[in-house]
Amino acid sequence: MFRSKRFLATLMLVAGTSAAKAQATAPEAIVTPVMTKPLDDYPGKEETMLVVEYPPGAQDPVHRHHAHGFIYVLEGSIVMQVKGGKAVTLTPGQTFYEGPNDIHTVGRNASQTKPAKFLVLLLKDKGAPVLVTEK
């Protein structure tokens, strides 16, 4: 009985380590800043525009933006979800919104073989980070 429990514990440890390695080697998103501009009509606020490219299989960590985030898909297909919402798969021309208090639980390329690209517009506090990872 003791051997079975020890074997099971070892198997779980190996499986967990393998999963962590697979996630650690997943390709990362390529983020290209396009522009940042203070919003004079809204003191202390700015807009930041980014182009995000997901290589095949890429995914984001769980995060938030502390901003209003507007996403517009340019190429490929992406999956987006915020905590408490449903996962949606988006294709070129489709949009997604995240609020300042949303936790972005899923952000990934829907394809393991084709890249995806989307435009992000963030309305945020001036100088605030674009992304804050959650634990």
N, C-alpha and C positions, 0 to 999 in steps of 0.2 A: 504494500500500500504506500509506504514511504517513497519507494522508487518511482511509483507512478506519479505521485505529487511532484517530486523533484523533476522528473522528465517533463511533465506538463508545464511547470514553472520555467524550465529552460526553453521549451518550445515557444512559450509566450514571449520570453525575452528576445529570442532570436527573431520572431515574427515582428515584434515591435521595433527592433533595431533595423530590420530590412525595410520596413515601411518608412521609418525616419530617413534612412539613406535614400530611398526612392524619392521622397518629397524634397530632400535637400538637393538632389541632382536635377530636379525639374527646371526647365529653362525659365529665366526671369523675364519679366516685361521690360521692354526698352521704352523709356520715357523721354520725350523730346519737348522741352519747353518751347512754346511758340511766342507767347507774350505775357507780360504782367503789366497792369495799368492801374494806378490809383483811381478810385471812383470819387471824384471831387464832390459830387452831389450827395455822397454818403460818407461823411468823415470817418476815417479809420478803417475803411473797407477798400478792397482791391479785387480785380478779376485776374485770374491766372488761367491761361489756355495751354493745354498740353496735347500732344499726339502720343498715344500709347500703342505700341506694337506688341502683340502676344505671339511669340514663336509657337509652333505646334506644341501642345501639351503644357503651355505656360499657365501658371495660376498665381494669384496674389495671396499674401497672408491676410488673415482677418484684420480689418483696419477700420478707421473712420477718418473723415476729412475735416470735421468741425466747420463745414462749409455747405452751401447749396451747390450740389454737383449735377451738371447736365452732361449726359453722354450721348454721342451721336456716332453710330457705327459707319465706318467708311469701307472696310473690306472684311471678308470672312464672316465668322459667326462667333459670338461670345455669350457666356452665361453669366448673369448678374443676379444677386440676391442680397437684400438687407434683412437683418434680424426681424423676425415676425412676418416677413413677406414671403411670397412664393418665388422660386427660381424662375427666371425667364431667359429664353434663348433669343438673342437678337441678331438680325442680319442687316446688311447695308441699308441705310435710310431709316432704321428704327432707333428709338431713343430710350433713355433710362434716366431716372431722377433719384438722387439721394439727398436727404435733408441733413442739416447740421448735427442732429442728434442720432442719426442712423449709424448702426454698426454694419459695415459691408462684410457679410459672411462668405459670399461667393463672388469671385471675379476671376474668370478663366476663359481660355480659348476652348470653344466647343469641339475643336478638331485636334486630333493627335497627328495630323499630316499636313495641314494647311495653316499658314499664318493668319492673323486677324489684326485689324487696325481700327482705332476709334479716336475721336476727338473728345476732349474733356474740357468743360468750362467750369471753373470754380469761382464762386463769389464768397470771399472769406475776409477775415480780419487781416489788415495790412501786416505783412511780415510773418504771419502764422505759417507753420509747416503745412505742406501740401497733404501729407499723409502721416497718420499716427497709428502704429500697430497696436492691436489689442492682444491681451493674453487670455 
